[in-house]
C-alpha cells in the first residue's frame, strides 16, 4: 500500500479536544505555544511539521495518542532527541517521549529500567554511582531507545559484550492497536526478536530493561595526528587492531575540524587523523598495546588516559548541541591494502573533499556472535563500519550529500550487502529489504503484518507489512 501523507488534512480543534481531555501531558497543534520546541530535532537541516504533537507523561497518554492516530488514519513518529529522523512527518502524530524519563538501577541484578525519553548521559550518571556501565553510544545526548532498537554499537564495551540490543531483557510497548504489552523472550518471542534491531517499526516503546556491566574505569581517549600522516597512521592502525583483545574497542577517523568555539584549541581548524580507543583493562597494558601507534608520528593531541567511566564521552568528543549535517554509513566486508589505499586517496591530504569526518570502526568479537536470545540485528560477521559526515546549512544540501556519496561510492568494491540501520540517512528509508537481507526481512515483514498491519509506524527505515 502506498501512502501520501502530505495530502492528510490538518487536525481540527474539535478533533483534538477529546485527545486533550484524555492526555495528562501536552497535546499541541501548529501555532500552539511549545509546538516549535517539541518538533525540533538534533539535525538543524531537518524539520518536522506534524499535524499534532503529543508529549506523554504515562503509558496511558501514549495509548491515547496511538488510538487517536488509528481513528484518524494518521502515521505515528516517535521522537526522543531526533538524531535520526526520517521524513517531515506531514499529517502525522508525533509522540515526543522526553517526559518518560524515569530511571531505576538495580545494582544487585545489574540492570537498568528506563523510560523511552532517557538519553545516555542520564543513564551513565546513575550507573557510575554504583560501579556499573551500560552499552552506551559515542554521543551521550543520543536517546537510549532509538539507539538500542537500532542495534546499539557501543564504542566502549561493544566488542567484548555485543550489541546493546543483545542485552535487552524486556520492553514495555504500546502496539498499533493501542494495547500495552510487556514483551520479552517468553511472553512474545517474535515481537521481542523484531523490536531489537527493527528500529521502531513495530510498536511505541515506553520502557526498556537492559543489562549493565561491572565497569567503573576505562583506559581510553583519542590520539590526534597531523592529517598529512593519514596514510602512515591508517595503515599502522589496520595492521595493529586485529591482534588486540576483545576488551579493546577502536576506530580511526579522518577529521577536518571546524574553526569554531567548542572545538579544543589544539585541534581547532586542523586537518587530523584520530585513533580512538577504549580499553577495559589496566593502564599499563593499555600503554603497552598503544606504544606502536604512538610511535607512528608525533601527536598533535593525546587524550588517552585512565578515566572514570562517567567521562567516556570525551573519547569521541562529539557535539553536545544541535548542528546542521548529513551523514550516511555502510559496512565493509574487508579492508585490505587496496581498500586502505583507496580510502587514503578519498579522504587523505590530497583529497578534494569537504567532509568533516570519515570514521572506520573495527568490529569483530562479540559483535559477530548471536546472543543467547537472538534478535534482528543484521550486521553480525561484518568487520568494519564506515561512516561519512558532512556539515553545513540546508542551502548546501546537494553538496553535503555528494561529498558523502563520493567516499562511500569509492569504497563500494568492499561494501557488504547488509547495513547498520542506525547509520542510515533519511533518504534511505525505502531500502530496508536490502539492509536486513532477504530472509531476515521476510520474517520482519511477517511480524509487522501481525502487529502493525496498516503500517502506522512507517516514518522510519520502513519494514512494510507482508502482503498476502
C-alpha positions in Angstrom: 0.0 0.0 0.0 1.3 3.4 -1.0 0.7 6.4 1.3 0.6 10.1 0.5 0.9 11.6 4.0 1.3 15.1 2.6 -2.3 15.1 1.5 -3.6 14.5 5.0 -5.7 17.4 6.3 -4.8 19.4 9.4 -6.2 18.2 12.7 -9.2 20.4 13.7 -9.6 21.8 17.1 -12.7 19.9 17.7 -11.0 16.6 16.7 -8.1 17.3 19.1 -10.4 18.2 22.0 -11.1 14.6 23.1 -7.4 13.8 22.9 -6.5 16.8 25.1 -9.1 15.7 27.6 -7.6 12.2 27.7 -3.9 13.1 28.0 -2.2 14.3 31.2 0.7 15.6 29.2 0.7 18.1 26.3 -1.3 18.0 23.0 0.0 20.6 20.6 -1.3 21.8 17.2 0.7 24.1 14.8 0.7 27.6 16.2 0.4 26.4 19.9 3.0 27.6 22.4 5.5 24.8 22.6 4.8 23.2 19.2 8.0 24.5 17.7 10.1 23.4 20.6 8.7 19.9 20.5 9.1 19.4 16.8 12.8 20.4 16.8 15.3 17.7 16.1 19.1 17.4 16.6 19.9 17.9 12.9 19.3 21.6 12.1 18.9 20.7 8.4 15.9 18.6 9.2 12.4 19.7 10.4 9.2 18.0 11.5 5.9 19.5 10.5 3.4 17.1 12.1 -0.3 17.7 12.3 -0.3 17.2 16.1 2.3 16.5 18.8 1.6 14.5 22.0 4.1 14.8 24.9 3.1 11.9 27.1 3.6 11.6 30.8 2.5 8.0 31.1 1.7 4.8 29.1 -2.0 5.8 29.1 -1.0 9.1 27.3 0.8 7.0 24.7 -2.2 4.7 24.3 -4.4 7.8 23.8 -2.1 9.2 21.1 -1.9 5.9 19.2 -5.7 5.3 19.4 -6.2 8.8 18.0 -3.8 8.1 15.2 -5.6 4.9 14.3 -9.0 6.5 14.4 -7.9 9.3 12.1 -5.7 7.1 9.8 -2.5 9.0 10.6 1.1 7.7 10.9 3.0 7.9 14.1 6.5 9.1 14.6 8.3 8.7 17.9 10.9 11.3 18.8 13.3 11.4 21.7 16.2 13.6 20.6 15.7 13.3 16.9 19.3 12.3 16.0 17.9 10.1 13.3 14.6 11.2 11.8 13.0 10.1 8.6 10.7 12.5 6.7 9.0 15.6 7.8 6.0 13.8 9.5 3.5 15.6 7.3 0.0 14.8 8.7 1.5 12.7 11.4 1.1 12.3 15.1 4.5 12.9 16.7 4.9 11.3 20.2 7.7 13.2 21.9 8.9 10.9 24.8 11.3 13.2 26.8 8.9 13.3 29.8 9.1 9.5 30.1 12.4 9.8 31.8 12.3 7.5 34.9 15.5 5.5 35.6 15.7 2.6 38.0 19.0 0.9 38.6 19.2 -2.5 40.2 22.8 -2.8 41.3 22.4 -6.3 42.5 20.8 -7.6 39.3 23.0 -5.3 37.2 20.1 -4.0 35.3 18.6 -0.6 34.3 14.9 0.1 33.6 14.5 3.4 31.8 11.8 5.4 30.1 11.8 6.0 26.4 12.7 9.6 26.8 16.0 9.0 28.6 19.3 9.8 27.0 22.6 8.0 27.6 24.2 10.7 29.7 21.5 10.3 32.3 22.0 6.5 32.5 25.8 6.8 32.7 25.5 9.3 35.6 23.3 6.9 37.6 25.1 3.7 36.8 28.6 5.2 37.6 27.5 5.8 41.2 27.3 2.0 41.7 30.3 1.0 39.6 28.3 -0.2 36.6 28.2 0.8 33.0 25.8 0.4 30.1 26.5 -0.3 26.4 26.1 3.4 25.5 26.9 5.1 22.3 29.7 7.6 21.5 27.4 10.6 21.9 25.8 10.9 25.4 23.0 13.0 24.1 21.6 10.2 21.9 18.3 8.6 23.2 18.6 5.2 24.7 15.5 3.8 23.0 16.2 4.6 19.3 19.9 3.7 19.7 19.1 0.3 21.3 16.2 -0.6 18.9 18.6 0.0 16.0 21.1 -2.4 17.5 23.4 -0.1 19.5 27.1 -0.3 18.5 28.9 0.7 21.7 32.4 2.1 21.2 33.3 1.4 24.8 32.4 -2.2 25.6 30.7 -3.5 22.5 33.5 -5.7 21.2 33.5 -7.7 24.4 29.8 -7.7 25.1 28.0 -7.4 21.7 25.2 -5.1 20.6 23.1 -3.1 23.1 20.1 -4.9 21.6 21.6 -8.2 22.7 21.3 -7.2 26.3 17.7 -6.0 26.4 15.7 -8.1 28.9 12.3 -6.7 28.3 10.3 -3.9 26.7 7.0 -2.3 27.6 5.3 -1.1 24.4 2.1 0.3 23.0 1.0 -1.6 19.9 -0.7 -0.1 16.8 -4.0 -1.3 18.4 -3.4 0.8 21.4 -2.6 -2.1 23.7 0.1 -2.0 26.4 2.3 -5.2 26.2 5.2 -6.4 28.3 7.5 -8.0 25.8 10.3 -10.4 26.5 11.6 -13.7 25.2 8.9 -15.7 26.8 5.8 -13.5 26.5 6.0 -12.6 22.8 9.2 -14.0 21.3 8.5 -12.9 17.7 7.9 -9.3 18.6 10.8 -9.3 21.0 13.1 -10.6 18.2 11.9 -7.9 15.8 12.0 -4.9 18.2 15.7 -5.5 19.0 17.1 -4.4 15.7 13.9 -3.4 13.8 14.2 0.3 14.7 10.8 1.4 15.8 8.7 -0.4 13.1 6.5 -2.5 15.4 5.3 -0.5 18.4 5.9 2.5 20.6 8.4 1.5 23.2 7.7 3.2 26.5 10.3 1.5 28.8 13.4 -0.7 28.3 15.1 -3.1 30.8 18.7 -4.0 29.9 21.9 -5.4 31.4 24.7 -3.4 33.0 28.3 -4.3 33.4 30.7 -4.1 36.3 33.0 -1.5 34.8 33.9 1.7 36.6 37.0 2.8 34.7 38.5 2.6 31.2 41.8 3.4 29.6 40.6 5.4 26.7 40.7 8.6 24.7 42.0 9.7 21.3 45.4 10.3 19.7 45.2 13.1 17.1 47.9 13.0 14.4 48.6 15.5 11.6 46.3 14.8 8.7 49.3 14.8 6.4 50.3 11.5 8.1 46.9 9.8 7.3 48.5 7.1 5.2 51.0 6.1 7.8 48.5 6.2 10.7 45.7 4.4 8.9 48.0 1.5 7.6 49.6 1.1 11.1 46.1 1.0 12.7 44.8 -1.5 10.2 47.8 -3.8 11.0 47.6 -3.2 14.7 43.9 -3.6 15.7 43.3 -7.3 14.7 45.8 -8.6 17.3 44.2 -6.6 20.1 42.0 -8.4 22.7 38.2 -8.1 22.7 38.5 -5.7 25.6 39.9 -3.1 23.2 37.4 -1.2 21.0 38.9 1.1 18.4 38.2 3.3 15.4 40.1 5.7 13.2 38.7 9.0 11.9 40.0 11.5 9.4 38.8 14.9 10.5 38.7 18.3 9.1 37.9 20.2 12.2 35.8 23.4 12.0 37.2 26.7 13.3 34.5 27.3 15.9 34.1 27.7 19.7 33.7 24.4 21.4 36.4 22.7 19.4 39.5 22.3 21.6 42.2 24.9 20.6 44.9 22.3 19.8 42.7 20.8 17.1 40.5 23.8 16.1 40.5 24.3 12.3 43.1 21.5 11.8 43.2 18.6 9.4 43.8 15.5 11.6 43.6 11.7 11.7 42.5 10.4 15.1 42.7 7.0 16.6 40.1 6.4 19.3 40.4 3.6 21.8 38.5 2.3 24.8 40.3 -0.5 26.7 38.7 -2.3 29.6 41.9 -3.2 31.3 44.8 -1.7 33.1 46.6 1.5 32.2 49.9 -0.4 32.0 48.6 -2.9 29.5 46.9 -0.2 27.5 50.0 1.9 27.2 52.0 -1.2 26.2 49.5 -2.0 23.4 49.3 1.6 22.2 53.1 2.0 22.0 53.4 1.0 18.3 50.7 3.5 17.3 52.1 6.3 19.3 55.4 5.8 17.5 54.0 6.3 14.1 54.0 10.1 14.1 54.2 13.0 16.6 50.7 13.6 18.1 49.0 16.9 17.9 47.0 15.9 21.0 46.9 12.7 23.0 43.9 12.4 25.4 44.2 8.7 26.2 44.3 8.1 29.9 42.8 6.1 32.7 39.4 7.6 33.2 36.2 7.1 35.2 33.6 5.5 33.0 31.5 8.6 33.6 33.9 10.5 31.4 33.7 8.3 28.3 32.0 11.0 26.2 35.5 12.6 26.0 36.8 9.7 23.8 34.9 10.8 20.7 34.1 14.4 21.9 31.1 14.7 19.7 28.9 17.9 19.6 26.7 18.5 22.6 24.4 21.0 20.8 22.3 20.5 17.6 24.2 21.0 14.4 23.4 21.1 10.6 24.8 17.9 9.0 24.4 15.0 6.7 25.7 11.5 7.4 25.5 8.0 5.9 27.2 4.8 6.6 28.0 1.4 5.1 29.6 -1.8 6.3 32.7 -3.3 4.8 33.4 -7.0 4.2 37.1 -6.5 4.5 39.8 -3.7 4.5 42.8 -5.0 2.5 45.7 -2.9 1.3 43.8 -1.9 -1.9 40.9 -0.6 0.2 43.3 1.3 2.5 44.9 3.0 -0.5 41.5 3.9 -1.9 40.3 5.4 1.4 43.6 7.4 1.7 43.0 8.8 -1.7 39.4 9.7 -1.0 40.0 11.5 2.4 43.7 11.9 2.8 45.8 15.1 2.3 45.5 15.1 -1.5 41.7 14.6 -1.5 39.3 17.3 -2.6 36.6 16.8 0.0 34.8 19.0 2.5 33.8 16.2 4.8 34.0 16.9 8.4 34.7 13.3 9.4 35.1 9.8 8.0 35.2 7.1 10.6 36.1 3.5 10.2 35.2 1.4 13.3 36.7 -2.0 13.8 34.1 -4.6 14.9 34.5 -8.4 15.5 34.5 -10.1 18.8 31.0 -10.4 20.4 29.6 -8.3 17.7 29.9 -11.3 15.4 28.2 -13.8 17.8 24.5 -14.4 18.2 23.3 -13.6 21.7 21.6 -16.2 23.9 18.3 -14.8 22.8 18.6 -14.0 19.1 17.4 -10.7 17.6 17.0 -9.0 14.2 20.4 -7.1 14.1 21.7 -7.7 10.6 25.4 -6.9 10.7 27.0 -9.8 12.5 30.1 -11.1 10.9 30.9 -7.8 9.2 34.3 -6.5 10.4 34.0 -2.7 9.7 31.5 0.1 9.9 32.3 3.2 7.7 30.6 6.5 8.4 30.9 9.7 6.5 29.7 13.1 7.8 29.4 16.5 6.2 28.3 19.6 7.9 26.7 22.8 6.6 23.5 24.6 6.1 20.5 23.3 4.2 21.3 25.6 1.3 24.3 23.3 0.7 22.3 20.1 0.8 23.3 18.7 -2.6 27.0 19.4 -2.0 26.8 17.8 1.5 25.2 14.7 0.1 27.6 14.4 -2.8 30.6 14.7 -0.5 29.4 11.7 1.5 28.4 9.8 -1.7 31.8 10.2 -3.2 33.5 8.4 -0.3 31.0 5.7 0.1 30.8 5.0 -3.7 34.6 4.9 -3.8 34.6 2.1 -1.2 31.9 0.2 -2.9 34.2 -2.7 -4.1 34.5 -3.7 -0.4 30.9 -2.9 0.7 28.8 -5.6 2.3 25.1 -6.0 1.3 23.8 -5.7 4.8 23.7 -2.3 6.6 23.6 -1.0 10.2 20.3 0.8 10.5 21.5 3.4 13.0 23.9 4.7 10.3 21.4 5.2 7.5 20.5 8.5 6.0 16.8 9.7 6.0 16.6 9.3 2.2 17.5 5.6 2.5 14.2 4.9 4.2 12.9 2.7 1.4 15.8 0.3 1.4 15.1 -1.8 4.5 14.7 -5.0 2.5 18.3 -4.8 1.3 19.6 -3.6 4.7 18.4 -6.7 6.5 18.9 -9.3 3.9 16.0 -11.3 2.3 15.5 -14.0 5.0 15.6 -11.6 8.0 13.5 -9.0 6.2 10.8 -11.6 5.3 10.5 -12.5 9.0 10.3 -8.8 10.0 7.6 -8.2 7.4 5.6 -11.1 8.7 5.8 -9.8 12.2 5.0 -6.3 11.0 1.8 -7.7 9.4 0.8 -9.2 12.8 1.5 -6.1 15.0 1.1 -3.2 12.6 -0.9 -4.3 9.5 -1.8 -0.8 8.4 1.9 0.4 8.7 1.1 3.1 11.2 4.8 3.1 12.2 6.1 3.9 8.7 8.0 7.1 9.3 11.3 5.3 9.7 13.6 2.9 7.7 10.4 1.1 7.0 9.6 -2.6 7.1 6.4 -2.9 5.2 3.8 -5.5 6.4 4.0 -8.7 4.4 1.4 -9.0 1.6 -1.0 -11.9 1.4 
